[in-house]
Amino acid sequence: MKWIAAAVAAALVTFTPAALAQDAPAETAPAKVNQPITYFFGIFEGTTKVIQGAGADTEAAGRMSRVVTEASGKGFMITWSTLYIDEENPSALKIKDSTEIKFDATENPALFKQANAPAMWTGKPVYWARIDGDTLNISAIVLDADGTYDITHYARTVQGDAQRVEFTRFKDGQLQRQVTGTLERKAE
């Protein structure tokens, strides 16, 4: 009779909700669904702020930025620009500097490579892009002939009509600049 009581007691402990939960397979987070590249298309403008690096503690720390992402063949083209207010026409913005990169599709719909990328070790940036959920990541590496390197990374997260921009730049492993901001979608 003691063994029956012991078996019942063991069964009660083994089959309690807490015990069952311990034996259940762990719930995994839902898989992140990558957006198609068209999700990122559009014109976005807004303010960005230098958080760390050159200009972080100056009036230039806050600036206007514009990002235009559009279809180009089976890939896309992205242009990002730093803007300033035209002194002669204060209601207009002028482009201070601008970068335009064309990306070609790869076999993986979430990965893109720079069209006509330069050779490595030439001191010119080589870009690639990767979609991670609702974020378009664009990275570049510059390898100089002497082995020094520069890595930049832009994370552009689109939610509704807003694009959150996170930029970091490293030179030989040392953080050189960090910029963040939120841009709003503009009519095309």
TORKOLMI-928779 format. One record per residue: residue number from 1; residue in one letter; z, x, y of N, C-alpha, C, O, CB in turn. Coordinates in steps of 0.1 Angstrom, whole numbers, plus 5000, padded with zeros to 4 digits. Atoms other than C-alpha are relative to their C-alpha. Glycine has a CB too. Layout:
[NUM, 'A', [Z, X, Y], [Z, X, Y], [Z, X, Y], [Z, X, Y], [Z, X, Y]]
...
***
This chain:
[1, 'M', [5000, 5008, 4988], [5000, 5000, 5000], [5000, 5009, 5013], [4994, 5005, 5023], [5012, 4991, 5000]]
[2, 'K', [5000, 4991, 4988], [5007, 5029, 5024], [4986, 5005, 5003], [4983, 5006, 5015], [5009, 5012, 4997]]
[3, 'W', [5013, 4995, 4997], [4972, 5041, 5020], [4991, 4990, 5007], [4982, 4993, 5015], [4993, 5005, 4987]]
[4, 'I', [5007, 5011, 4993], [4958, 5007, 5030], [5004, 4999, 5014], [4995, 4998, 5023], [5003, 4987, 4993]]
[5, 'A', [4995, 5000, 4986], [4980, 5007, 5061], [4994, 5012, 5008], [4990, 5010, 5019], [5015, 5000, 5000]]
[6, 'A', [5006, 4988, 4993], [4968, 5042, 5069], [4986, 4998, 5003], [4981, 5002, 5013], [5003, 5013, 4991]]
[7, 'A', [5014, 5003, 4998], [4932, 5032, 5064], [4997, 4990, 5011], [4988, 4992, 5019], [4994, 4995, 4987]]
[8, 'V', [5001, 5010, 4990], [4936, 5002, 5086], [5003, 5006, 5014], [4996, 5004, 5024], [5009, 4987, 4998]]
[9, 'A', [4996, 4993, 4987], [4953, 5023, 5113], [4989, 5009, 5004], [4985, 5010, 5016], [5013, 5007, 4999]]
[10, 'A', [5010, 4990, 4997], [4926, 5049, 5111], [4987, 4992, 5005], [4981, 4996, 5014], [4996, 5008, 4988]]
[11, 'A', [5011, 5008, 4995], [4899, 5022, 5114], [5002, 4994, 5014], [4993, 4994, 5022], [4998, 4988, 4990]]
[12, 'L', [4997, 5005, 4987], [4916, 5007, 5144], [4998, 5010, 5011], [4992, 5008, 5021], [5014, 4994, 5001]]
[13, 'V', [5001, 4989, 4991], [4917, 5040, 5161], [4985, 5004, 5001], [4980, 5007, 5012], [5008, 5013, 4996]]
[14, 'T', [5014, 4996, 5000], [4881, 5049, 5151], [4991, 4990, 5007], [4981, 4994, 5013], [4996, 5002, 4985]]
[15, 'F', [5009, 5011, 4995], [4866, 5016, 5162], [5004, 4994, 5013], [4999, 4983, 5017], [4998, 4990, 4990]]
[16, 'T', [4996, 5005, 4987], [4883, 5012, 5195], [4988, 5002, 5010], [4980, 5011, 5007], [5013, 5007, 5006]]
[17, 'P', [5011, 4998, 4990], [4859, 5009, 5225], [4999, 5014, 5005], [4988, 5020, 5006], [5001, 4991, 5012]]
[18, 'A', [5000, 4986, 4995], [4870, 5043, 5238], [4995, 5010, 4989], [4987, 5019, 4992], [5014, 5004, 5004]]
[19, 'A', [5005, 4991, 5011], [4864, 5060, 5204], [4985, 4998, 4998], [4978, 5008, 4996], [5008, 4997, 4987]]
[20, 'L', [5015, 5002, 5002], [4830, 5043, 5200], [4992, 5006, 5011], [4981, 5011, 5009], [4998, 4985, 4999]]
[21, 'A', [5007, 4995, 4988], [4820, 5054, 5235], [4999, 5015, 4998], [4988, 5021, 5002], [5007, 4997, 5013]]
[22, 'Q', [5001, 4986, 5001], [4828, 5090, 5226], [4989, 5004, 4990], [4983, 5014, 4991], [5014, 5006, 4995]]
[23, 'D', [5010, 4997, 5011], [4805, 5088, 5195], [4986, 4996, 5004], [4977, 5000, 4998], [5004, 4994, 4987]]
[24, 'A', [5013, 5005, 4995], [4777, 5071, 5214], [4992, 5011, 5006], [4998, 5020, 5013], [5002, 4988, 5009]]
[25, 'P', [5008, 4990, 4994], [4748, 5092, 5225], [5002, 4999, 5015], [5003, 4988, 5021], [4985, 4999, 4996]]
[26, 'A', [4998, 5000, 4985], [4752, 5102, 5262], [4988, 4993, 5006], [4976, 4995, 5002], [5001, 5014, 5005]]
[27, 'E', [5011, 5007, 4992], [4732, 5080, 5286], [4993, 5011, 5008], [4999, 5019, 5015], [5005, 4989, 5009]]
[28, 'T', [5007, 4991, 4992], [4705, 5100, 5302], [4995, 4993, 5012], [4993, 4981, 5013], [4987, 5006, 4992]]
[29, 'A', [5005, 5006, 4987], [4694, 5095, 5338], [4986, 4996, 4998], [4978, 5002, 4990], [5002, 5011, 5011]]
[30, 'P', [5014, 5004, 5001], [4662, 5076, 5341], [4991, 5011, 5005], [4994, 5018, 5014], [4998, 4987, 5008]]
[31, 'A', [5010, 4990, 4997], [4632, 5099, 5342], [4995, 4998, 5014], [4992, 4986, 5018], [4989, 5001, 4990]]
[32, 'K', [5005, 5001, 4987], [4620, 5106, 5377], [4985, 4998, 4999], [4978, 5006, 4992], [5003, 5013, 5009]]
[33, 'V', [5014, 5003, 5000], [4585, 5091, 5382], [4993, 5007, 5012], [4997, 5004, 5023], [4998, 4984, 5000]]
[34, 'N', [5008, 4993, 4989], [4561, 5113, 5402], [4991, 4990, 5006], [4983, 4983, 5000], [4993, 5012, 4994]]
[35, 'Q', [5009, 5008, 4992], [4543, 5095, 5429], [4986, 5007, 4999], [4985, 5019, 4997], [5004, 4999, 5015]]
[36, 'P', [5013, 4994, 4999], [4505, 5100, 5431], [4998, 5007, 5013], [5005, 5003, 5023], [4988, 4989, 4998]]
[37, 'I', [5002, 4993, 4987], [4492, 5123, 5458], [4997, 4991, 5011], [5001, 4994, 5023], [4989, 5011, 4998]]
[38, 'T', [5004, 5010, 4989], [4479, 5093, 5478], [5013, 4995, 5006], [5012, 4990, 5018], [4992, 4989, 4994]]
[39, 'Y', [4987, 5005, 4995], [4516, 5083, 5483], [5004, 5008, 5013], [5011, 5003, 5022], [5011, 5001, 4990]]
[40, 'F', [4996, 4991, 4989], [4519, 5113, 5507], [4990, 5000, 5012], [4992, 5006, 5022], [5002, 5014, 4995]]
[41, 'F', [5011, 5000, 4990], [4487, 5106, 5527], [5005, 4993, 5013], [5013, 4983, 5012], [4987, 4993, 4995]]
[42, 'G', [4997, 5006, 4987], [4490, 5098, 5564], [5003, 5010, 5011], [5002, 5022, 5008], [5012, 4990, 4999]]
[43, 'I', [4996, 4992, 4988], [4500, 5111, 5598], [5015, 4998, 5003], [5019, 4986, 5004], [4991, 4997, 5012]]
[44, 'F', [4986, 5001, 4997], [4537, 5118, 5604], [5003, 5009, 5012], [4999, 5021, 5013], [5009, 5004, 4988]]
[45, 'E', [4995, 4992, 4988], [4553, 5130, 5637], [5014, 4998, 5002], [5020, 4987, 4999], [4991, 4996, 5013]]
[46, 'G', [4986, 5001, 4997], [4588, 5137, 5648], [5006, 5013, 5004], [4999, 5023, 5005], [5008, 4993, 4988]]
[47, 'T', [4993, 4988, 4996], [4614, 5162, 5658], [5005, 5007, 4988], [5009, 5001, 4978], [5011, 4997, 5009]]
[48, 'T', [4994, 4991, 5010], [4625, 5191, 5637], [5009, 5009, 5007], [5008, 5011, 5019], [4989, 5008, 4992]]
[49, 'K', [4990, 4991, 4994], [4654, 5215, 5643], [5001, 5012, 4992], [5002, 5012, 4979], [5013, 4992, 5001]]
[50, 'V', [4997, 4988, 5007], [4658, 5251, 5635], [5015, 5001, 4997], [5023, 5001, 5007], [4995, 5013, 5009]]
[51, 'I', [4985, 5000, 5004], [4691, 5253, 5616], [5004, 5014, 4999], [5016, 5017, 5003], [5002, 4993, 4986]]
[52, 'Q', [4996, 4986, 5002], [4691, 5290, 5608], [4988, 5009, 5003], [4976, 5005, 4999], [5006, 5003, 4986]]
[53, 'G', [5011, 4990, 4998], [4670, 5320, 5619], [4996, 5000, 5015], [5003, 4994, 5024], [4988, 4996, 4992]]
[54, 'A', [5005, 4999, 4986], [4650, 5328, 5651], [4999, 4987, 5007], [4993, 4978, 5002], [4986, 5007, 5000]]
[55, 'G', [5001, 5012, 4991], [4654, 5302, 5678], [5011, 4990, 4997], [5011, 4979, 5003], [4987, 4994, 4998]]
[56, 'A', [4990, 5010, 5004], [4684, 5284, 5661], [5009, 4996, 5011], [5013, 4984, 5012], [5008, 5005, 4988]]
[57, 'D', [4991, 5004, 4990], [4706, 5285, 5691], [4994, 5000, 5014], [5001, 5003, 5024], [5011, 5011, 5000]]
[58, 'T', [5007, 5001, 4987], [4680, 5280, 5719], [4995, 4986, 5002], [4996, 4977, 4993], [4989, 5010, 5000]]
[59, 'E', [5007, 5013, 4998], [4663, 5251, 5735], [4988, 4997, 4991], [4985, 4986, 4988], [4996, 4999, 5015]]
[60, 'A', [5011, 5001, 5009], [4634, 5258, 5713], [5004, 4996, 4986], [4995, 4993, 4977], [4992, 5013, 4999]]
[61, 'A', [4996, 5004, 5013], [4655, 5249, 5683], [4996, 4986, 4996], [4993, 4983, 4985], [5016, 5000, 4999]]
[62, 'G', [5005, 5013, 5002], [4644, 5213, 5687], [4985, 4999, 5004], [4982, 5003, 5015], [5008, 4989, 5007]]
[63, 'R', [5015, 5001, 4996], [4606, 5207, 5686], [4994, 4989, 4993], [4999, 4983, 4984], [4994, 5014, 4996]]
[64, 'M', [5008, 5011, 5006], [4580, 5182, 5677], [4991, 5006, 4990], [4985, 5017, 4991], [4991, 4992, 5011]]
[65, 'S', [5009, 4995, 5011], [4560, 5185, 5645], [4991, 4988, 4996], [4994, 4976, 4998], [5008, 5005, 4988]]
[66, 'R', [5009, 5009, 5005], [4530, 5167, 5631], [4995, 5005, 4987], [4991, 5016, 4985], [4988, 4997, 5010]]
[67, 'V', [5005, 4996, 5013], [4519, 5166, 5595], [4989, 4989, 4996], [4992, 4977, 4997], [5011, 5000, 4989]]
[68, 'V', [5011, 5009, 5004], [4485, 5151, 5584], [4997, 5004, 4986], [4993, 5015, 4983], [4988, 5001, 5010]]
[69, 'T', [5003, 4997, 5014], [4479, 5148, 5547], [4989, 4990, 4996], [4990, 4978, 4998], [5012, 4998, 4990]]
[70, 'E', [5011, 5009, 5003], [4445, 5134, 5535], [4992, 5004, 4988], [4994, 5016, 4983], [4991, 4999, 5012]]
[71, 'A', [5008, 4996, 5011], [4421, 5133, 5506], [4990, 5010, 5003], [4985, 5011, 5014], [4993, 4987, 4994]]
[72, 'S', [5010, 4990, 4999], [4398, 5162, 5500], [4995, 5003, 4986], [5001, 5010, 4978], [5006, 5013, 5007]]
[73, 'G', [5005, 4999, 5014], [4376, 5160, 5469], [5010, 4994, 4990], [5014, 4983, 4992], [4998, 5015, 4996]]
[74, 'K', [4990, 5005, 5009], [4399, 5156, 5439], [5014, 5004, 5003], [5024, 5002, 4996], [4997, 5004, 4986]]
[75, 'G', [4987, 4995, 4995], [4428, 5172, 5458], [5003, 4994, 5013], [5001, 4982, 5016], [5000, 5015, 5000]]
[76, 'F', [4996, 5004, 4987], [4441, 5170, 5493], [5000, 5011, 5010], [4999, 5023, 5006], [5014, 4993, 5000]]
[77, 'M', [4999, 4991, 4989], [4442, 5187, 5527], [5013, 4997, 5007], [5015, 4985, 5010], [4988, 5000, 5009]]
[78, 'I', [4988, 5003, 4991], [4474, 5191, 5547], [4999, 5009, 5012], [4996, 5021, 5011], [5013, 5003, 4992]]
[79, 'T', [5000, 4993, 4987], [4477, 5202, 5583], [5014, 4998, 5006], [5017, 4986, 5008], [4988, 4996, 5010]]
[80, 'W', [4987, 5002, 4993], [4511, 5208, 5599], [4999, 5008, 5013], [4994, 5019, 5013], [5012, 5005, 4991]]
[81, 'S', [5001, 4994, 4986], [4514, 5216, 5636], [5013, 4999, 5007], [5021, 4989, 5005], [4989, 4992, 5008]]
[82, 'T', [4989, 5001, 4991], [4540, 5224, 5661], [4994, 4995, 5013], [4984, 5000, 5018], [5007, 5014, 5002]]
[83, 'L', [5006, 5006, 4988], [4535, 5203, 5692], [5009, 5003, 5012], [5021, 5006, 5011], [4999, 4985, 4998]]
[84, 'Y', [4992, 4999, 4987], [4546, 5205, 5729], [4994, 4990, 5010], [4983, 4986, 5008], [5000, 5015, 5006]]
[85, 'I', [5004, 5010, 4989], [4544, 5182, 5759], [4991, 5007, 5010], [4995, 5018, 5015], [5013, 4994, 5007]]
[86, 'D', [5010, 4995, 4990], [4514, 5188, 5781], [5006, 4999, 5014], [5009, 4988, 5018], [4987, 4993, 4999]]
[87, 'E', [4994, 5001, 4986], [4528, 5197, 5816], [4992, 4992, 5010], [4997, 4986, 5019], [5002, 5014, 5005]]
[88, 'E', [5009, 5007, 4991], [4497, 5183, 5833], [5000, 4985, 4997], [4997, 4977, 5006], [4986, 5005, 4999]]
[89, 'N', [5000, 5014, 5004], [4500, 5150, 5813], [5012, 4998, 4991], [5010, 4999, 4979], [4986, 4996, 4993]]
[90, 'P', [4988, 5001, 5008], [4536, 5145, 5802], [5000, 4990, 4989], [5009, 4990, 4980], [5012, 4998, 5009]]
[91, 'S', [5000, 5010, 5011], [4527, 5115, 5780], [4991, 5005, 4988], [4990, 4998, 4978], [4994, 4987, 5006]]
[92, 'A', [5009, 4995, 5010], [4504, 5137, 5759], [5007, 5012, 4993], [5014, 5020, 4999], [4986, 5004, 5005]]
[93, 'L', [4996, 4988, 5007], [4512, 5162, 5732], [4989, 5009, 4997], [4978, 5005, 4995], [5007, 4996, 4986]]
[94, 'K', [5010, 4990, 5003], [4494, 5194, 5727], [5004, 5008, 4988], [5016, 5009, 4985], [4997, 5010, 5012]]
[95, 'I', [4997, 4992, 5011], [4492, 5216, 5696], [5003, 5014, 5004], [4994, 5021, 5010], [4988, 4999, 4989]]
[96, 'K', [4997, 4986, 4997], [4510, 5249, 5699], [4994, 5009, 4989], [4987, 5019, 4992], [5016, 5002, 5001]]
[97, 'D', [5006, 4993, 5011], [4501, 5262, 5665], [4998, 4991, 4988], [5005, 4981, 4987], [5008, 5013, 4996]]
[98, 'S', [5003, 5009, 5011], [4487, 5247, 5633], [4995, 5008, 4988], [4990, 5018, 4989], [4988, 4990, 5005]]
[99, 'T', [5004, 4994, 5013], [4482, 5255, 5596], [4993, 4989, 4992], [4998, 4978, 4991], [5012, 5006, 4993]]
[100, 'E', [5007, 5009, 5008], [4456, 5238, 5575], [4997, 5006, 4986], [4991, 5017, 4985], [4987, 4995, 5007]]
[101, 'I', [5002, 4995, 5013], [4455, 5242, 5537], [4993, 4989, 4991], [4997, 4978, 4992], [5013, 5005, 4993]]
[102, 'K', [5007, 5009, 5010], [4431, 5226, 5511], [5005, 5003, 4986], [5006, 5015, 4982], [4985, 5001, 5001]]
[103, 'F', [4995, 4999, 5014], [4445, 5220, 5476], [4990, 4993, 4991], [4985, 4982, 4993], [5014, 4995, 4999]]
[104, 'D', [5008, 5006, 5010], [4425, 5214, 5445], [5009, 4995, 4989], [5020, 5000, 4986], [4990, 5010, 4994]]
[105, 'A', [4992, 5006, 5011], [4437, 5192, 5416], [5000, 5010, 4988], [4991, 5018, 4987], [4994, 4987, 4996]]
[106, 'T', [5000, 4993, 5013], [4447, 5208, 5383], [5000, 4990, 4989], [4999, 4978, 4991], [5012, 5010, 4999]]
[107, 'E', [4999, 5009, 5011], [4449, 5193, 5348], [5013, 4992, 5001], [5013, 4980, 4996], [5000, 5008, 4987]]
[108, 'N', [4987, 5007, 4998], [4485, 5183, 5357], [4999, 4992, 5013], [4998, 4998, 5023], [5012, 5009, 4999]]
[109, 'P', [5001, 5008, 4988], [4484, 5154, 5382], [5011, 5003, 5011], [5010, 4998, 5022], [5000, 4985, 4997]]
[110, 'A', [4989, 4997, 4991], [4516, 5167, 5398], [4999, 5014, 5006], [5007, 5018, 5014], [5013, 4998, 4993]]
[111, 'L', [5002, 4986, 4996], [4503, 5203, 5404], [4987, 5002, 5007], [4977, 4996, 5002], [5002, 5009, 4989]]
[112, 'F', [5012, 4997, 4993], [4478, 5215, 5429], [4999, 5015, 5004], [5010, 5021, 5006], [4999, 4991, 5013]]
[113, 'K', [5001, 4986, 4996], [4464, 5250, 5437], [4992, 5001, 5013], [4983, 4993, 5015], [4994, 5008, 4988]]
[114, 'Q', [5007, 4997, 4988], [4451, 5264, 5469], [4986, 5002, 4997], [4982, 5010, 4989], [5006, 5011, 5008]]
[115, 'A', [5014, 4997, 5001], [4414, 5262, 5472], [4996, 5013, 5007], [5002, 5016, 5018], [4991, 4988, 5007]]
[116, 'N', [5004, 4987, 4995], [4398, 5296, 5478], [5012, 5008, 5004], [5012, 5014, 5015], [4991, 4998, 5012]]
[117, 'A', [4988, 4992, 4997], [4432, 5313, 5476], [4996, 5015, 5001], [4987, 5020, 4993], [5010, 4998, 4988]]
[118, 'P', [5003, 4985, 5000], [4431, 5350, 5486], [5007, 5007, 4989], [5015, 5002, 4981], [5006, 5006, 5014]]
[119, 'A', [4995, 4991, 5011], [4439, 5378, 5462], [5015, 5003, 5004], [5018, 5004, 5015], [4992, 5013, 4998]]
[120, 'M', [4987, 4995, 4997], [4475, 5388, 5458], [5000, 5014, 5005], [4990, 5021, 5004], [5009, 4999, 4987]]
[121, 'W', [4998, 4987, 4994], [4488, 5420, 5474], [4992, 5003, 5012], [4990, 5015, 5016], [4997, 5010, 4989]]
[122, 'T', [5008, 4998, 4988], [4467, 5415, 5505], [5007, 4996, 5012], [5002, 4998, 5023], [4987, 4992, 4999]]
[123, 'G', [4993, 5003, 4988], [4494, 5403, 5528], [4997, 4986, 5005], [5001, 4982, 5016], [4998, 5010, 5011]]
[124, 'K', [5004, 5013, 4996], [4479, 5368, 5529], [5007, 4990, 4991], [5009, 4992, 4980], [4984, 4998, 5000]]
[125, 'P', [4992, 5010, 5008], [4497, 5336, 5518], [4991, 4994, 4989], [4980, 4991, 4991], [5006, 4990, 5009]]
[126, 'V', [5005, 5008, 5011], [4489, 5320, 5484], [5008, 4988, 4998], [5020, 4989, 4996], [4999, 5009, 4987]]
[127, 'Y', [4992, 5012, 5000], [4499, 5284, 5483], [4998, 4992, 4987], [4988, 4994, 4980], [4995, 4991, 5012]]
[128, 'W', [5001, 5010, 5011], [4506, 5258, 5456], [5008, 4988, 5003], [5017, 4989, 5012], [5004, 5006, 4986]]
[129, 'A', [4992, 5012, 4997], [4519, 5223, 5456], [5004, 4993, 4987], [4997, 4994, 4977], [4991, 4990, 5009]]
[130, 'R', [4994, 5006, 5012], [4540, 5203, 5432], [5007, 4987, 5005], [5014, 4987, 5014], [5010, 5009, 4993]]
[131, 'I', [4994, 5013, 4998], [4550, 5166, 5432], [5012, 4999, 4991], [5011, 5001, 4979], [4990, 4988, 4998]]
[132, 'D', [4988, 5002, 5007], [4586, 5159, 5422], [5006, 4987, 5005], [5013, 4986, 5015], [5010, 5012, 5002]]
[133, 'G', [4995, 5013, 4996], [4593, 5122, 5424], [4993, 4996, 5013], [4980, 4994, 5013], [5015, 4999, 5002]]
[134, 'D', [5006, 5003, 4987], [4588, 5112, 5460], [5000, 5011, 5010], [4999, 5010, 5022], [5008, 4988, 5006]]
[135, 'T', [5000, 4988, 4991], [4588, 5148, 5473], [4988, 5008, 4996], [4985, 5011, 4985], [5013, 5008, 4997]]
[136, 'L', [5011, 4991, 5001], [4557, 5169, 5479], [5005, 5014, 5004], [5009, 5016, 5015], [4988, 4995, 5008]]
[137, 'N', [4996, 4986, 4997], [4567, 5206, 5476], [4988, 5008, 5002], [4979, 5009, 4993], [5009, 5005, 4988]]
[138, 'I', [5011, 4991, 4998], [4544, 5231, 5491], [5007, 5014, 5002], [5016, 5016, 5011], [4992, 4996, 5013]]
[139, 'S', [4995, 4986, 5000], [4552, 5268, 5485], [4989, 5010, 5003], [4978, 5008, 5000], [5008, 5003, 4987]]
[140, 'A', [5009, 4989, 4998], [4536, 5300, 5495], [5007, 5014, 4998], [5019, 5015, 5000], [4994, 5000, 5014]]
[141, 'I', [4995, 4987, 5002], [4541, 5336, 5486], [4990, 5010, 5007], [4978, 5009, 5006], [5002, 5004, 4985]]
[142, 'V', [5008, 4990, 4994], [4529, 5366, 5506], [5005, 5013, 4994], [5017, 5017, 4995], [5001, 5000, 5016]]
[143, 'L', [4997, 4986, 5006], [4528, 5400, 5487], [4993, 5010, 5008], [4980, 5010, 5009], [4997, 5000, 4985]]
[144, 'D', [5006, 4989, 4993], [4522, 5430, 5508], [4997, 5012, 4991], [5003, 5013, 4980], [5009, 5005, 5012]]
[145, 'A', [5004, 4989, 5009], [4506, 5462, 5494], [5012, 5009, 4997], [5012, 5016, 4987], [4989, 5008, 5007]]
[146, 'D', [4988, 4991, 5003], [4540, 5480, 5497], [5010, 4993, 4991], [5021, 4998, 4989], [5006, 5004, 5013]]
[147, 'G', [4991, 5007, 5009], [4557, 5453, 5474], [5010, 4991, 5007], [5017, 4984, 5000], [5007, 5010, 4993]]
[148, 'T', [4991, 5009, 4994], [4576, 5435, 5501], [4994, 4986, 4999], [4982, 4984, 4997], [5002, 5003, 5015]]
[149, 'Y', [5005, 5014, 5002], [4573, 5397, 5499], [5007, 4990, 5010], [5018, 4993, 5015], [5003, 4996, 4986]]
[150, 'D', [4995, 5011, 4991], [4578, 5365, 5519], [4997, 4987, 4992], [4986, 4985, 4988], [4992, 5001, 5014]]
[151, 'I', [5002, 5013, 5006], [4583, 5331, 5504], [5004, 4989, 5009], [5014, 4989, 5015], [5009, 4999, 4986]]
[152, 'T', [4997, 5012, 4992], [4581, 5298, 5523], [4999, 4988, 4991], [4992, 4988, 4981], [4990, 4999, 5012]]
[153, 'H', [4999, 5012, 5008], [4589, 5264, 5509], [5002, 4988, 5009], [5011, 4988, 5018], [5011, 5000, 4989]]
[154, 'Y', [4999, 5013, 4993], [4583, 5229, 5524], [5003, 4989, 4990], [4995, 4988, 4980], [4987, 4998, 5009]]
[155, 'A', [4997, 5012, 5008], [4599, 5199, 5508], [4998, 4988, 5009], [5005, 4987, 5019], [5014, 5000, 4993]]
[156, 'R', [5004, 5012, 4992], [4583, 5167, 5522], [5003, 4987, 4992], [4995, 4984, 4983], [4986, 5001, 5005]]
[157, 'T', [4996, 5012, 5008], [4601, 5136, 5509], [4996, 4988, 5008], [5001, 4986, 5020], [5015, 5000, 4997]]
[158, 'V', [5004, 5012, 4993], [4585, 5103, 5518], [5007, 4988, 4994], [5007, 4986, 4982], [4984, 4998, 4999]]
[159, 'Q', [4993, 5012, 5003], [4605, 5071, 5518], [4996, 4990, 5010], [5000, 4991, 5022], [5015, 5002, 4999]]
[160, 'G', [5005, 5010, 4990], [4588, 5041, 5534], [4991, 5007, 5010], [4981, 5014, 5006], [5012, 4993, 5007]]
[161, 'D', [5008, 4994, 4989], [4574, 5052, 5568], [5006, 5013, 5005], [5003, 5017, 5016], [4998, 4990, 5011]]
[162, 'A', [4994, 4988, 4996], [4596, 5083, 5570], [4998, 5012, 4991], [4996, 5010, 4979], [5016, 4998, 5002]]
[163, 'Q', [5002, 4987, 5008], [4590, 5119, 5559], [5011, 5009, 5004], [5012, 5014, 5015], [4986, 5006, 5002]]
[164, 'R', [4989, 4991, 4998], [4621, 5141, 5555], [4994, 5014, 4997], [4988, 5016, 4987], [5012, 4997, 4991]]
[165, 'V', [5006, 4986, 5002], [4610, 5178, 5560], [5012, 5010, 4999], [5021, 5010, 5007], [4991, 5003, 5012]]
[166, 'E', [4991, 4989, 5002], [4630, 5207, 5547], [4992, 5013, 4998], [4984, 5013, 4989], [5010, 4998, 4987]]
[167, 'F', [5008, 4988, 5001], [4616, 5242, 5553], [5010, 5012, 4999], [5020, 5013, 5006], [4991, 5002, 5013]]
[168, 'T', [4992, 4988, 5001], [4630, 5275, 5542], [4990, 5012, 4999], [4979, 5011, 4993], [5009, 5000, 4987]]
[169, 'R', [5008, 4987, 5001], [4616, 5311, 5545], [5009, 5011, 4997], [5019, 5013, 5003], [4992, 5002, 5014]]
[170, 'F', [4993, 4988, 5004], [4628, 5341, 5527], [4991, 5012, 5001], [4979, 5012, 4998], [5005, 4998, 4985]]
[171, 'K', [5007, 4987, 4999], [4618, 5377, 5533], [5008, 5010, 4991], [5019, 5013, 4994], [4999, 5006, 5015]]
[172, 'D', [4994, 4991, 5009], [4626, 5401, 5505], [5014, 4995, 4995], [5024, 5002, 4994], [5002, 5014, 5006]]
[173, 'G', [4988, 5007, 5005], [4652, 5376, 5492], [5011, 4996, 5010], [5021, 4990, 5007], [5007, 5010, 4991]]
[174, 'Q', [4991, 5004, 4990], [4670, 5371, 5525], [4995, 4988, 5008], [4983, 4988, 5013], [5002, 5012, 5010]]
[175, 'L', [5004, 5012, 4993], [4670, 5337, 5542], [4997, 5004, 5015], [5005, 5010, 5021], [5011, 4990, 5000]]
[176, 'Q', [5004, 4997, 4986], [4651, 5341, 5575], [5000, 4988, 5009], [5003, 4989, 5021], [4986, 5006, 5000]]
[177, 'R', [5001, 5012, 4991], [4646, 5306, 5587], [5002, 4987, 4992], [4998, 4987, 4980], [4987, 4999, 5007]]
[178, 'Q', [4999, 5013, 5007], [4656, 5270, 5578], [4998, 4990, 5011], [5004, 4990, 5022], [5015, 4999, 4994]]
[179, 'V', [5003, 5010, 4990], [4642, 5240, 5596], [5001, 4986, 4992], [4997, 4985, 4981], [4986, 5002, 5006]]
[180, 'T', [4999, 5013, 5006], [4649, 5203, 5589], [4996, 4989, 5011], [4997, 4992, 5023], [5014, 4998, 4995]]
[181, 'G', [5003, 5011, 4990], [4638, 5170, 5605], [4994, 4988, 4992], [4992, 4988, 4980], [4990, 5005, 5010]]
[182, 'T', [5006, 5012, 5006], [4625, 5135, 5599], [4989, 4996, 5009], [4990, 4994, 5021], [5011, 4989, 4999]]
[183, 'L', [5012, 5004, 4993], [4590, 5125, 5609], [4997, 4985, 4996], [5001, 4981, 4985], [4988, 5009, 4996]]
[184, 'E', [5003, 5014, 5002], [4578, 5089, 5612], [4985, 4998, 4999], [4977, 5006, 5005], [5005, 4991, 5012]]
[185, 'R', [5014, 5002, 5002], [4544, 5076, 5600], [4994, 4994, 5013], [5000, 4985, 5019], [4998, 4990, 4988]]
[186, 'K', [5007, 5005, 4989], [4519, 5070, 5628], [4987, 4993, 4996], [4982, 4996, 4985], [4996, 5012, 5010]]
[187, 'A', [5013, 5006, 5003], [4488, 5048, 5629], [4989, 5010, 5000], [4989, 5020, 5008], [4997, 4988, 5010]]
[188, 'E', [5011, 4990, 5001], [4457, 5066, 5619], [4989, 4997, 5009], [4978, 5004, 5010], [4994, 5001, 4986]]
***
